[in-house]
Amino acid sequence: MKKVIIVNGSPRKNWNTYKMCESFAGGVQAAGGVAEIINLYDVDFKGCRSCFACKLKGGKNFGRCSYPDGLVEVLDKISVADGLVVASPIYCSDVTGVTRCFIERLTFPFFEYKQGYPSIAPKKLKTAMIYTMNIPEVLSNQMYPDLFDKTEFMISTVFEKPIRIFAYDTYQFSDYDKYVVETFDKNKKLKQKETLFPKDLQNAFEAGKSMIESIES
Ligand SMILES: Cc1cc2nc3c(=O)[nH]c(=O)nc-3n(C[C@H](O)[C@H](O)[C@H](O)COP(=O)(O)O)c2cc1C
């Protein structure tokens, strides 16, 4: 059975990003695959330490990140998977810091310092990115014209180019009345949650199915 690892870069379990991950996983399972969701905030790790063990001539950990912390187990799971999904909310106009740390550790060891920077990843994994954010699509297109290309550059270089799935204009608070929120209208947000978000979840489900179908074809 084909296995897909889904990495959730949101600290909130059971919120927007996690729900998109769950829907993607549902699509994977519907197509006969296996999916595992890993919550990055549960993993004890930091970004790349620049130890360069992954680039050491003749080194036993050449081409892999071996820094001894909680991420090594996750990276080992990804190295034998067939597909990878990285999901993150947008924080301060970027993916979360934890997601960035993960992308450094995942991709840098596979990026060989040779002419053309060939990938030495054990597999050209199928990949997908899930992004969730507070702002609507039109504003995202204006504000983040190159954020997603930049975020995906290393993943595209070492694996297959990711497909992208978005959930815009997400519902952020369990009760908007309890927080100081003047810039977002709670009724509009509720409407979005009930009408647009289910479509986003469906898109994630379909993408999960398609990933397994494309791995098997
Ligand atoms: C620290 C922080 C920074 C945020 N910055 C942005 C931002 O720059 N742009 C945006 O559209 N949403 C921003 N948001 C909103 C989240 O991206 C959005 O609510 C997202 O769907 C949350 O995902 P979650 O429900 O999985 O936690 C921010 C939220 C937090 C907590």
The ligand as an ORCA input file, in Angstrom:
! r2SCAN-3c Opt
* xyz 0 1
  C       0.763     34.545     15.008
  C      -0.249     34.580     13.890
  C       0.035     35.291     12.740
  C      -0.866     35.288     11.670
  N      -0.536     35.959     10.518
  C      -1.353     35.898      9.456
  C      -0.994     36.534      8.225
  O       0.057     37.156      8.091
  N      -1.866     36.439      7.187
  C      -3.040     35.753      7.281
  O      -3.778     35.701      6.305
  N      -3.392     35.126      8.432
  C      -2.582     35.174      9.511
  N      -2.927     34.515     10.670
  C      -4.168     33.718     10.704
  C      -3.956     32.247     10.411
  O      -3.118     32.042      9.298
  C      -5.281     31.541     10.095
  O      -6.222     31.806     11.089
  C      -5.050     30.048      9.920
  O      -6.107     29.452      9.216
  C      -4.878     29.370     11.274
  O      -4.701     27.997     11.119
  P      -5.211     26.983     12.236
  O      -6.703     27.173     12.323
  O      -4.812     25.643     11.762
  O      -4.531     27.365     13.508
  C      -2.080     34.551     11.769
  C      -2.369     33.842     12.959
  C      -1.457     33.859     14.020
  C      -1.779     33.095     15.274
*
